[in-house]
Amino acid sequence: MSQSLGHHRLLLAFLSVLLLTASAVADSTLTQQRAIGGDQRLASPGGAFQLGLFSLANNTKWFLGIWFTASPDAVVWVANRDSPLDGSSSGIVALSGRGALVLLDAASNNETIWSSNSSAAAVARLQDDGNLVLADAAGAVQWQSFDHPTDTFLSGSWAGQDLQTGAVWSASSWRSADDPSTGDFRYVMDTRGSPELHVWRKGRKTYRTGPWNGVRFSGCPGMTTFEDLVEFQFTHTGDEVSYVYRDRVGSPVSRMVLTESGEVQRMVWNPATLAWSVFWSVPRDQCDVYGVCGPFGVCNAVGAVVCGCIRGFLPRSPAEWRMRNSSGGCARSTPLQCGDDGFYVLHGVKLPETHNSSVDAGASLAECGRRCLSNCYCTAYAASDIRGGGTGCIQWFGELMDTRLGDDGQDLFVKLAMSELRLETTKTNKLVVVIVAVITTFALLLLLLGLLIWRKIRQRNKQVTEFDDIVRGECPAYHLETLKAATDGFCPKNEIGCGGFGTVYKGQMIDGQEIAVKKLSAGNRVQGLKEFKNEVDLIAKLQHPQPHPKRRATLSWKTRMDIIFGIARGLLYLHQDSRHTMIHRDLKAANVLLNREMVAKISDFGIAKLFSSIGDHQVTERIVGTYGYMSPEYAMDGMVSFMQDVYSFGVLLLEIISGRRNQRSFNLIAHAWMLFEENKSFELLDPAMCNGCSLTELEQVATCIQVGLLCVQESPSQRPQMAAVIPMMSHQQALERPLRPVVCMPVSTLADLLNVQEDTSGKVELTITNLEGR
């Protein structure tokens, strides 16, 4: 005992001499002949990382850790997280004689506070990737910090498990922002079934990523949002299961952190602002909470009702579901028959939890279905790899837990009794019978409405006469044969748009002049002539500026910004600069035309209305326009003002940014507001547009999203005028924080949303007209 004590005192004296001669920031290595302590640091060769002692809790607790040199608060690894030192001056970091890295407390008789528990290490080296490596004299790695993460994964570090040794590479959160001791949350790879990452809190699962699908984890669509910045690697062999991400060459430094609240965040360093930005995080919403809808339930974050049952299942406890408690899940309506079963395809989902599944990466999807059908205990199957149309096989045996509808999800084939599938066919047949009965009833009504049609024809003739007067007054007239020749006989290949009352064709006159010709559809000549006459009348009064000469090949962010500004300038022209100021009343994506130079032009003035002053408003009994673009005061009360167009512009702005439609099946405004409230606005950005976006362009995206939300606020007085919108997007005018918008769209049930998800090719757009007087 006394000999050991003497040895420690001798070592302490030797280390003290070394410390006195060392600089504040040493090089990247430690050997058995040198140590560091106090405010001394190791620096990686490129200077990106530093290792040393740092303090928390008002300098009362000291820890050995690694942090970013440019951001010292971003500590990425802590050695003695559960055994802090009481004073910095007493802490010594050294390599012991047996080859372990140790943290000693000189104030407590050279007590070992922490040890790497390695052997034979001759040198400790801090690398430029942030990994602390202990190697022997031959250079073989004996221990490394990447094998022992705390709350952070860096580029090149790994999460997973060594299947041979049982070693687990997982993260655990800090206790608090001022306490790095082991917190309540763990981020760990579950290797049962198809491997996936789980977040646990005190033995209870709170979130899971979904299984790896060859591109990303099934439940993390945001992973690939910035794939130009980060690349992913997933390894599943007999030796290990691991997930690694790497920053691409030239891209900003990133880190992935498990926060004290259980959120997993991917953070990117912005050298211009010297701050970290959260580019992606999970859980995203209520549907990411593990098991929120129970077994055989399906969660939809954008639905009016969050939880529903997979087709062929009903709530286990209807009373609990009525009270919005869905944790009990759902049960089969009809038991499986084991021989007389089939499959219902649930499209676009995060796959259920896989710990009760089997995986065969070599099987085809068709073979997977045959295996599941022949196994009485199989409840569902899916492709294990979505690349190449879907390959590999995952089969579930038992309950399907934690399924959700989501962006860019995949198909899940759920086994149902054949009687359930026939029931769906019977329902379809009954629907056909109802449709036939309705059509027959309408046919009878048409006979009774003959007189009304005759009167309408007379009225049409009168309108044609009035229309001729307009043509002779302000517009040149062309013979029908001339327009037929210009459009190749209204050839379908020349069709460039289809509105509520007719089709628009592109054409070319004999002198080379390009034209657009609207041809009223046969069924709308009486109803649409009034709108067509109004459109011609207003277009005749407009004086469009010359088009921009610059060409653009793709819809990059720059191109989309040009389109956004083009639409904004067009609306400003209608509201303020035209000879006859007017409200468009039906601004939407279908009514914005792009020429070869991608210059935006507002079209379709069939329901536009002349107005005298920006501050004025009127009330109309005739509600016309398109659901999803109507302002609340217009849809509810018929109030017409210039703010109606501002609201429509806000919706269109969010659509251009996200590449998604605001429609019955997806409430884009509510989705954008939710992301804005959670400081996740970048997740709204169209994934197809993310490649190549600079940090300046991402700041423009954030500005445009905020402007869009300002334009869709509930009260017209809260929305900015178009004259202010352009300076806002150009950073020439300060932005206010938007208020929560009120969305004037029909609320869909979960069943409606599930059906819409199944029909991915259908278009959902309702143009509403009412034939009462203006």
C-alpha positions in Angstrom: 0.0 0.0 0.0 2.7 2.5 1.0 4.8 1.5 -2.1 1.8 2.2 -4.3 1.2 5.5 -2.6 4.8 6.5 -3.1 4.6 5.5 -6.7 1.6 7.8 -7.2 3.4 10.7 -5.5 6.4 10.3 -7.7 4.1 10.2 -10.8 2.4 13.4 -9.6 5.6 15.2 -9.1 6.8 14.1 -12.6 3.5 15.2 -14.2 3.7 18.5 -12.4 7.1 19.2 -14.0 5.6 18.3 -17.4 2.6 20.6 -16.9 4.8 23.5 -16.0 6.6 23.3 -19.3 3.6 22.7 -21.5 1.8 25.4 -23.5 -1.9 26.2 -23.1 -2.8 24.5 -26.4 -0.6 21.5 -27.0 -0.3 19.5 -30.2 -2.8 16.6 -31.1 -1.1 13.8 -29.1 -0.3 12.6 -25.6 2.4 10.1 -24.6 3.5 8.5 -21.4 6.1 11.2 -21.2 3.7 14.2 -21.3 0.3 15.1 -19.8 -2.0 18.1 -19.7 -4.1 19.8 -17.0 -5.7 23.0 -16.0 -6.4 25.2 -19.0 -4.2 23.2 -21.3 -5.7 21.6 -24.4 -5.0 19.1 -27.2 -5.9 20.4 -30.6 -6.6 18.2 -33.7 -4.2 18.6 -36.5 -6.5 20.8 -38.5 -7.7 22.7 -35.5 -11.3 21.7 -35.8 -11.6 20.1 -32.3 -10.0 20.5 -28.9 -9.7 18.2 -25.9 -9.3 19.3 -22.3 -11.1 20.2 -19.1 -14.2 22.4 -19.1 -16.5 23.6 -16.4 -20.2 23.8 -15.8 -22.5 24.7 -12.9 -20.8 28.0 -12.2 -17.3 26.5 -12.4 -18.1 24.1 -9.6 -17.9 20.9 -11.7 -15.2 20.1 -14.2 -15.1 17.5 -16.9 -12.8 16.1 -19.5 -14.3 16.5 -23.0 -14.0 17.2 -26.7 -15.6 20.3 -28.3 -15.6 22.3 -31.5 -12.9 24.9 -31.5 -15.2 27.4 -33.3 -18.1 26.7 -30.9 -16.8 25.7 -27.4 -20.3 25.3 -26.1 -20.8 22.4 -28.6 -19.3 19.7 -26.4 -19.4 16.4 -28.4 -18.0 13.9 -25.9 -17.5 13.8 -22.2 -15.3 11.2 -20.4 -16.2 11.6 -16.7 -19.8 12.7 -17.3 -21.0 11.0 -14.1 -17.9 11.7 -12.0 -17.1 15.4 -12.1 -14.0 17.0 -10.6 -14.4 19.7 -8.0 -11.5 21.8 -9.2 -9.8 22.4 -12.5 -6.3 22.9 -11.1 -6.4 19.4 -9.6 -7.2 17.6 -12.9 -4.5 15.8 -14.8 -4.9 13.9 -18.1 -2.2 11.3 -18.8 -1.4 7.9 -20.2 -0.8 5.4 -17.5 2.0 2.8 -17.5 -0.3 0.0 -18.5 -1.6 2.0 -21.5 -4.9 3.5 -20.4 -5.9 7.2 -20.7 -6.7 8.4 -17.1 -8.1 11.5 -15.5 -6.5 12.0 -12.1 -7.4 14.2 -9.2 -4.2 15.6 -7.6 -6.2 17.1 -4.8 -7.4 13.6 -3.7 -4.1 11.8 -3.6 -4.0 11.3 -7.3 -7.3 9.4 -7.3 -8.4 8.0 -10.7 -11.6 9.8 -11.6 -12.0 8.1 -15.0 -10.1 5.6 -17.1 -10.4 4.3 -20.7 -9.8 0.8 -19.2 -7.6 0.0 -22.2 -4.1 -1.5 -22.3 -0.9 -1.3 -24.3 -1.7 2.2 -25.6 1.5 4.2 -26.3 -0.1 7.4 -27.6 -3.5 9.2 -27.4 -4.3 11.2 -30.6 -7.2 13.7 -31.2 -8.1 13.4 -34.9 -9.7 16.0 -37.2 -13.0 14.1 -37.2 -13.3 14.6 -33.4 -12.3 10.9 -32.6 -9.9 10.4 -29.7 -7.8 7.3 -30.6 -5.5 5.3 -28.3 -3.0 3.3 -30.3 -0.1 1.0 -29.4 3.5 1.3 -30.6 2.6 -0.4 -33.9 -0.3 2.0 -34.6 -3.1 -0.5 -33.8 -6.2 1.0 -32.2 -6.7 -0.1 -28.6 -9.6 2.3 -27.7 -11.5 5.2 -29.4 -14.1 7.7 -28.2 -16.3 6.9 -31.3 -17.0 3.5 -29.6 -18.3 5.3 -26.5 -20.5 8.2 -27.6 -22.3 10.4 -25.1 -25.1 12.5 -26.6 -23.6 13.4 -30.0 -22.8 11.5 -33.2 -20.2 13.2 -35.5 -19.5 12.7 -39.2 -17.9 9.3 -39.5 -19.0 8.1 -36.0 -21.4 5.1 -35.8 -24.5 4.0 -34.0 -25.4 0.3 -33.8 -24.1 -3.0 -32.3 -21.2 -5.4 -32.8 -22.9 -8.7 -33.1 -19.8 -10.7 -32.3 -18.8 -8.9 -29.0 -22.1 -7.5 -28.1 -20.7 -4.0 -27.9 -23.4 -1.3 -28.3 -22.8 2.1 -29.8 -25.6 4.3 -28.5 -26.1 7.8 -27.3 -27.6 9.0 -24.0 -28.8 12.6 -23.4 -27.4 15.0 -20.9 -29.3 15.5 -17.6 -29.7 19.2 -18.4 -27.9 21.9 -20.4 -25.7 22.5 -17.3 -25.3 18.8 -16.4 -23.7 16.3 -18.8 -24.4 13.3 -16.5 -26.4 10.5 -18.1 -30.0 11.7 -18.7 -33.3 10.0 -19.2 -33.1 9.3 -22.9 -31.2 6.8 -24.9 -30.8 6.5 -28.7 -30.0 2.9 -29.5 -30.2 0.4 -32.4 -32.8 -2.4 -32.1 -31.3 -5.3 -34.1 -34.4 -7.5 -33.8 -36.2 -8.0 -37.1 -35.3 -5.3 -39.5 -32.9 -3.0 -37.6 -34.1 0.5 -36.6 -33.1 3.2 -34.2 -35.2 3.8 -31.0 -35.4 6.5 -28.4 -36.0 5.1 -24.9 -36.9 7.0 -21.7 -36.5 5.1 -18.4 -37.3 1.7 -20.1 -40.2 3.1 -22.1 -40.0 3.5 -25.9 -40.9 7.1 -27.0 -39.9 7.1 -30.7 -38.6 4.9 -33.5 -37.2 5.8 -36.9 -38.7 2.9 -38.8 -36.5 0.3 -40.6 -33.8 1.1 -43.1 -35.3 0.9 -46.6 -32.2 1.2 -48.7 -32.3 5.0 -48.9 -33.2 6.2 -45.4 -35.0 5.1 -42.3 -38.7 4.5 -43.2 -40.1 7.1 -40.8 -37.6 9.9 -41.5 -38.3 11.6 -44.8 -36.3 14.6 -43.7 -33.1 12.6 -43.7 -32.7 13.0 -47.4 -33.9 16.7 -47.6 -30.3 17.8 -47.7 -28.6 14.8 -49.2 -26.3 17.1 -51.1 -24.7 18.0 -47.8 -24.7 14.5 -46.1 -24.4 10.9 -47.3 -25.6 7.9 -45.3 -24.3 4.4 -44.9 -26.1 1.5 -43.3 -24.4 -1.8 -42.6 -26.2 -5.1 -41.8 -23.9 -8.2 -41.8 -23.3 -11.1 -39.5 -20.7 -9.1 -37.7 -22.4 -5.8 -37.1 -25.4 -3.5 -37.6 -24.4 0.1 -37.9 -25.5 3.5 -39.2 -23.0 6.2 -40.2 -23.4 9.6 -41.8 -20.6 11.6 -43.4 -20.5 15.3 -44.4 -19.8 15.6 -48.1 -16.6 17.3 -49.2 -17.1 21.1 -49.1 -20.3 21.0 -47.1 -20.7 22.6 -43.7 -19.8 20.7 -40.5 -22.8 18.9 -38.9 -23.6 16.9 -35.8 -26.5 14.8 -34.6 -27.5 15.3 -31.0 -29.9 13.6 -28.6 -31.3 16.5 -26.5 -32.4 16.5 -22.9 -36.0 16.4 -24.0 -35.5 13.2 -26.2 -35.4 15.0 -29.6 -32.9 13.9 -32.2 -31.5 16.9 -34.1 -29.2 17.2 -37.1 -27.4 20.6 -36.6 -25.3 22.3 -39.3 -22.6 25.0 -38.5 -23.1 28.2 -40.4 -19.7 29.9 -40.6 -21.2 33.2 -41.8 -23.4 33.6 -38.7 -21.2 31.5 -36.3 -24.2 29.6 -35.2 -25.8 26.2 -35.5 -29.0 25.6 -37.5 -31.4 22.7 -37.0 -31.9 21.2 -40.4 -33.8 18.1 -39.4 -35.3 16.8 -36.2 -37.5 14.0 -34.8 -40.1 13.4 -33.4 -41.8 15.8 -35.8 -45.4 15.7 -34.5 -48.0 13.7 -32.5 -47.8 10.8 -34.9 -44.1 10.3 -34.1 -45.0 9.5 -30.5 -44.5 5.7 -30.3 -47.8 3.7 -30.3 -50.1 6.7 -30.1 -52.8 4.9 -32.1 -52.2 1.4 -30.6 -52.0 -1.9 -32.4 -53.4 -2.0 -36.0 -54.0 1.8 -35.7 -52.8 4.3 -38.3 -51.8 7.9 -37.5 -52.3 10.9 -39.8 -50.8 14.1 -38.6 -52.7 16.3 -41.1 -56.1 14.8 -40.5 -59.0 16.3 -38.5 -58.9 13.0 -36.6 -55.4 11.9 -35.9 -55.9 8.2 -35.2 -57.9 5.7 -37.3 -58.0 1.9 -37.9 -56.5 0.1 -40.9 -59.2 -1.1 -43.2 -60.7 -4.3 -41.9 -60.2 -3.3 -38.3 -62.4 -1.4 -35.7 -61.5 0.3 -32.4 -61.2 -2.1 -29.5 -62.9 0.4 -27.3 -65.2 2.8 -29.2 -65.9 4.7 -26.0 -62.2 5.4 -25.4 -61.8 6.4 -29.0 -64.7 8.9 -28.7 -62.7 10.4 -25.8 -59.7 10.7 -28.1 -57.8 7.9 -26.2 -56.6 5.6 -29.1 -53.8 3.8 -27.3 -55.9 0.6 -27.1 -55.7 0.3 -30.8 -57.9 -1.7 -33.2 -59.1 -5.3 -33.6 -60.1 -7.3 -36.7 -63.6 -7.0 -37.9 -63.4 -10.6 -39.4 -60.8 -13.2 -38.2 -58.3 -14.5 -40.8 -59.5 -17.8 -42.5 -56.0 -19.2 -43.1 -56.5 -20.2 -46.7 -59.2 -17.8 -47.8 -57.4 -14.5 -47.2 -56.0 -11.7 -49.3 -54.2 -8.4 -49.0 -55.2 -4.8 -48.7 -52.5 -2.3 -49.8 -52.0 0.7 -47.4 -50.1 3.2 -49.4 -47.5 5.8 -48.2 -46.8 4.7 -44.7 -44.0 4.5 -42.2 -43.6 0.7 -41.7 -44.8 -0.8 -38.4 -42.3 -1.8 -35.7 -40.3 -4.7 -36.9 -39.2 -6.6 -33.7 -41.8 -9.2 -34.4 -40.9 -9.6 -38.0 -38.6 -11.7 -40.2 -36.4 -10.4 -43.0 -35.1 -12.0 -46.2 -33.2 -9.4 -48.2 -32.8 -11.9 -51.1 -36.5 -12.6 -51.7 -38.6 -10.8 -54.3 -41.7 -8.9 -53.3 -44.0 -11.4 -55.1 -42.3 -14.3 -53.3 -42.8 -12.4 -50.0 -46.5 -12.1 -50.7 -46.8 -15.9 -51.4 -44.9 -16.7 -48.2 -47.2 -14.5 -46.1 -50.3 -15.9 -47.7 -49.3 -19.5 -46.9 -48.4 -18.7 -43.3 -51.4 -18.5 -41.1 -49.6 -16.3 -38.5 -48.3 -13.7 -41.0 -50.3 -10.5 -40.7 -48.6 -8.2 -43.3 -45.6 -7.9 -45.6 -43.5 -5.2 -47.3 -40.4 -4.6 -49.4 -37.2 -4.3 -47.2 -35.6 -2.1 -49.9 -37.5 0.5 -51.9 -34.9 0.9 -54.6 -35.6 -0.6 -58.0 -39.3 -0.8 -57.5 -39.0 -2.7 -54.2 -37.0 -5.8 -53.3 -36.4 -8.0 -50.2 -39.1 -9.2 -47.8 -40.3 -8.2 -44.3 -43.0 -10.3 -42.8 -44.9 -9.3 -39.7 -46.3 -11.9 -37.2 -48.7 -10.5 -34.7 -49.8 -6.9 -34.1 -48.8 -4.0 -36.4 -47.7 -1.2 -34.0 -46.8 2.4 -34.7 -47.9 2.8 -38.3 -48.4 6.3 -39.7 -49.2 8.0 -43.0 -46.4 10.2 -44.1 -44.5 11.9 -46.9 -42.7 9.6 -49.3 -43.9 6.5 -47.4 -44.0 2.9 -48.8 -46.6 0.2 -49.4 -47.7 -2.1 -46.6 -49.7 -5.2 -47.6 -52.1 -6.1 -44.8 -53.7 -9.5 -44.7 -57.5 -9.5 -44.5 -60.1 -12.2 -44.7 -61.4 -12.6 -48.2 -64.9 -11.7 -47.0 -63.6 -8.3 -46.0 -62.2 -7.7 -49.4 -65.4 -8.9 -51.1 -67.3 -6.5 -48.8 -65.3 -3.6 -50.3 -66.3 -4.9 -53.8 -69.9 -5.1 -52.7 -69.8 -1.5 -51.4 -68.4 -0.4 -54.8 -71.2 -2.2 -56.6 -73.8 -0.6 -54.4 -72.2 2.8 -55.1 -72.6 2.1 -58.9 -76.3 1.3 -58.4 -76.8 4.6 -56.5 -75.0 6.5 -59.2 -77.2 5.0 -61.9 -80.3 5.9 -59.9 -79.1 9.4 -59.5 -78.3 9.7 -63.3 -81.8 8.5 -64.1 -83.3 11.0 -61.8 -81.3 13.8 -63.4 -82.4 12.6 -66.9 -86.0 13.1 -65.8 -85.2 16.5 -64.4 -83.7 17.5 -67.7 -87.0 16.9 -69.4 -88.7 19.2 -67.0 -86.0 21.8 -67.4 -86.4 22.0 -71.2 -88.2 25.2 -71.0 -85.5 26.8 -68.9 -82.8 25.7 -71.4 -84.8 27.3 -74.2 -84.9 30.5 -72.2 -81.2 30.3 -71.6 -80.5 29.9 -75.3 -82.4 33.1 -76.0 -80.4 34.8 -73.2 -77.2 33.5 -74.8 -78.0 35.0 -78.1 -78.4 38.3 -76.4 -75.0 37.9 -74.7 -73.4 37.0 -78.0 -74.6 40.3 -79.4 -73.2 42.2 -76.4 -69.9 40.3 -76.8 -69.7 41.3 -80.5 -70.0 44.9 -79.4 -67.0 44.5 -77.1 -64.9 42.8 -79.8 -65.6 45.5 -82.3 -64.8 48.1 -79.6 -61.3 47.2 -78.3 -60.1 43.9 -79.7 -59.2 42.7 -83.2 -61.4 39.9 -84.6 -60.2 36.7 -86.3 -62.1 34.2 -88.3 -62.6 30.7 -86.8 -60.7 29.1 -89.7 -57.7 31.3 -89.0 -57.6 30.2 -85.3 -58.1 26.5 -86.4 -55.1 26.8 -88.7 -53.0 28.4 -86.0 -53.7 25.6 -83.5 -53.6 22.7 -86.0 -57.4 22.3 -85.6 -57.3 22.7 -81.8 -55.0 19.7 -81.7 -54.7 18.1 -78.2 -50.9 18.3 -78.3 -51.2 22.1 -78.4 -53.4 22.1 -75.2 -51.7 24.2 -72.5 -54.5 24.4 -69.9 -58.0 23.6 -69.0 -60.2 25.8 -66.8 -63.7 25.6 -65.5 -65.4 26.7 -68.8 -63.0 25.6 -71.6 -59.6 24.6 -72.9 -56.7 26.9 -73.8 -54.5 26.0 -76.9 -51.2 27.5 -78.0 -50.9 28.5 -81.7 -48.8 30.4 -84.2 -50.1 32.9 -86.7 -48.8 33.1 -90.3 -46.6 36.0 -89.4 -45.0 33.9 -86.6 -46.8 35.6 -83.7 -47.5 33.1 -80.9 -51.0 33.2 -79.5 -53.2 31.5 -76.9 -56.8 30.6 -77.9 -59.5 29.7 -75.3 -62.2 27.4 -76.7 -65.4 27.2 -74.6 -66.4 23.6 -73.9 -69.7 22.5 -75.4 -71.4 22.1 -72.1 -70.4 25.5 -70.8 -71.3 27.9 -73.6 -74.3 29.3 -71.8 -72.6 29.3 -68.3 -69.2 30.3 -69.4 -69.9 33.0 -72.0 -70.5 35.6 -69.4 -67.1 34.9 -67.8 -65.4 34.7 -71.2 -66.8 38.0 -72.1 -65.6 39.5 -68.8 -62.2 38.0 -69.4 -61.8 39.5 -72.9 -63.1 42.8 -71.7 -60.5 43.0 -68.9 -57.6 41.7 -70.9 -58.3 44.4 -73.5 -57.8 47.0 -70.7 -54.5 45.5 -69.5 -51.1 46.6 -70.8 -48.6 43.8 -70.0 -44.9 44.8 -69.8 -42.4 43.1 -72.2 -41.2 39.6 -71.0 -37.8 39.1 -69.4 -35.2 37.8 -71.9 -33.2 35.5 -69.6 -33.8 31.7 -70.1 -33.9 29.2 -67.3 -33.7 25.4 -67.8 -35.0 24.0 -64.5 -37.1 25.0 -61.6 -34.2 25.8 -59.3 -34.8 28.0 -56.3 -33.6 31.0 -58.3 -36.2 30.2 -61.0 -38.9 29.8 -58.4 -38.0 33.1 -56.9 -38.3 34.8 -60.3 -41.7 33.2 -60.7 -42.8 34.3 -57.3 -41.7 37.9 -58.0 -43.3 37.7 -61.4 -46.6 36.8 -59.9 -46.3 39.4 -57.2 -45.5 42.1 -59.7 -48.5 41.0 -61.8 -50.8 41.3 -58.9 -49.4 44.7 -57.9 -50.0 45.8 -61.5 -53.7 44.7 -61.3 -54.2 46.3 -57.9 -52.4 49.5 -58.4 -50.7 50.3 -61.8 -53.3 49.2 -64.4 -55.5 51.7 -66.1 -58.5 49.8 -64.6 -57.5 48.4 -61.2 -59.1 45.0 -60.6 -59.3 41.9 -58.3 -58.4 38.6 -60.0 -60.5 36.5 -57.6 -59.2 33.1 -58.8 -55.4 33.3 -58.4 -54.0 29.7 -58.3 -51.2 27.6 -59.9 -53.4 26.6 -62.8 -53.9 30.3 -63.7 -50.2 31.2 -63.9 -48.7 30.6 -67.3 -44.9 30.3 -67.9 -43.3 31.0 -71.3 -40.2 29.4 -72.7 -38.1 31.9 -70.6 -40.0 30.8 -67.5 -41.6 34.3 -67.2 -44.8 34.1 -65.1 -48.0 35.6 -66.5 -51.3 35.7 -64.7 -54.2 34.4 -66.8 -57.9 33.6 -66.7 -59.7 36.8 -65.9 -63.1 35.2 -66.3 -64.3 36.1 -62.8 -62.1 39.1 -62.3 -63.7 42.3 -61.0 -63.0 46.0 -61.6 -62.4 47.9 -58.4 -61.8 51.6 -57.7 -59.6 51.8 -54.6 -57.4 49.5 -52.6 -59.2 50.3 -49.3 -62.7 49.6 -50.6 -64.6 46.4 -50.2 -68.0 45.0 -51.4 -70.2 42.2 -50.5 -71.5 39.8 -53.1 -73.9 36.9 -53.0 -72.1 35.1 -55.8 -69.2 33.1 -54.4 -66.8 32.1 -57.2 -63.3 30.7 -57.2 -61.4 27.6 -56.1 -61.4 26.0 -52.6 -58.0 26.2 -51.0 -57.3 29.7 -52.4 -60.4 31.5 -51.1 -59.9 34.0 -48.2 -62.0 33.3 -45.1 -64.0 36.6 -45.3 -64.9 35.9 -49.0 -65.8 32.2 -48.5 -67.9 32.9 -45.4 -69.4 36.4 -46.0 -68.9 37.2 -49.7 -66.7 40.2 -48.8 -64.7 41.2 -51.9 -61.5 43.3 -51.6 -57.9 43.3 -52.8 -56.9 41.3 -49.7 -58.7 38.4 -51.3 -55.9 38.2 -53.9 -53.3 38.6 -51.2 -54.6 35.6 -49.4 -54.5 33.5 -52.7 -51.0 34.7 -53.3 -49.9 33.5 -49.9 -51.3 30.0 -50.6 -49.6 30.0 -54.0 -46.3 31.1 -52.5 -46.4 28.2 -50.0 -47.2 25.8 -52.9 -44.2 27.0 -55.0 -41.9 26.6 -52.0 -43.1 23.1 -51.0 -44.0 21.7 -54.4 -47.3 20.5 -52.9 -50.9 21.4 -53.5 -53.2 22.9 -50.8 -56.1 20.6 -51.2 -58.7 18.5 -49.4 -56.3 15.6 -48.7 -53.4 17.8 -47.4 -53.9 21.1 -45.5 -50.7 22.9 -46.7 -51.4 26.1 -44.7 -51.8 24.2 -41.4 -48.7 22.1 -42.2 -46.6 25.2 -42.9 -47.9 26.9 -39.7 -47.0 23.9 -37.6 -43.5 23.8 -39.0 -43.1 27.5 -38.5 -44.3 27.3 -34.8 -41.7 24.5 -34.2 -38.9 26.4 -35.9 -38.8 23.7 -38.6 -39.7 25.8 -41.6 -36.9 24.3 -43.7 -38.8 21.0 -43.7 -41.4 22.6 -46.0 -38.9 23.1 -48.8 -39.5 20.9 -51.8 -37.0 18.0 -51.6 -36.5 18.1 -55.4 -35.2 21.7 -55.0 -32.8 21.2 -52.1 -29.8 20.1 -54.1 -27.5 23.0 -54.6 -29.3 25.5 -52.4 -26.9 27.9 -50.8 -27.2 29.3 -47.3 -28.4 32.7 -48.7 -31.1 30.9 -50.7 -32.2 29.0 -47.6 -32.6 32.4 -45.9 -34.7 33.5 -48.8 -36.8 30.4 -48.3 -37.4 31.2 -44.7 -38.4 34.8 -45.6 -40.8 33.7 -48.3 -42.5 31.1 -45.9 -43.0 33.9 -43.3 -44.4 36.2 -46.0 -46.8 33.5 -47.2 -48.1 33.0 -43.6 -48.5 36.8 -43.2 -50.7 36.8 -46.4 -53.0 34.0 -45.2 -53.9 35.6 -41.8 -57.5 35.5 -40.9 -58.3 39.3 -40.9 -57.9 41.2 -44.2 -56.5 44.1 -42.2 -53.7 41.9 -40.9 -52.5 40.9 -44.4 -49.9 43.1 -46.1 -50.8 44.9 -49.4 -49.1 43.7 -52.5 -47.1 46.9 -52.6 -45.5 45.8 -49.3 -45.1 42.1 -50.1 -42.3 42.6 -52.7 -40.1 44.7 -50.3 -40.6 42.1 -47.6 -39.3 39.3 -49.9 -36.4 41.6 -51.0 -35.4 42.2 -47.3 -36.2 45.9 -47.8 -38.9 45.9 -45.2 -39.0 44.3 -41.8 -41.2 41.2 -41.2 -43.7 40.9 -38.5 -44.5 37.5 -36.8 -47.6 36.1 -38.4 -50.7 35.1 -36.4 -52.2 31.7 -36.6 -54.2 31.4 -39.9 -57.8 30.2 -40.3 -58.1 27.8 -43.2 -61.4 27.9 -45.2 -61.3 24.4 -46.6 -63.6 21.4 -46.0 -62.5 19.1 -43.2 -61.9 15.6 -44.3 -62.4 12.5 -42.2 -59.6 10.0 -41.7 -61.4 7.5 -44.0 -61.4 10.2 -46.8 -57.7 10.8 -46.3 -56.9 7.1 -46.4 -58.9 6.8 -49.7 -57.1 9.8 -51.2 -53.7 8.3 -50.2 -54.6 5.1 -52.2 -55.3 7.1 -55.3 -52.0 8.8 -55.9 -52.8 9.7 -59.5 -56.0 11.7 -58.9 -56.3 15.5 -59.0 -58.3 17.2 -56.2 -59.4 20.7 -57.2 -62.8 22.2 -56.8 -63.8 25.3 -58.7 -67.0 26.6 -57.2 -69.4 28.8 -59.1 -72.9 30.1 -58.2 -75.1 31.4 -61.0 -76.9 34.1 -59.0 -76.5 37.7 -60.2 -73.3 39.6 -59.6 
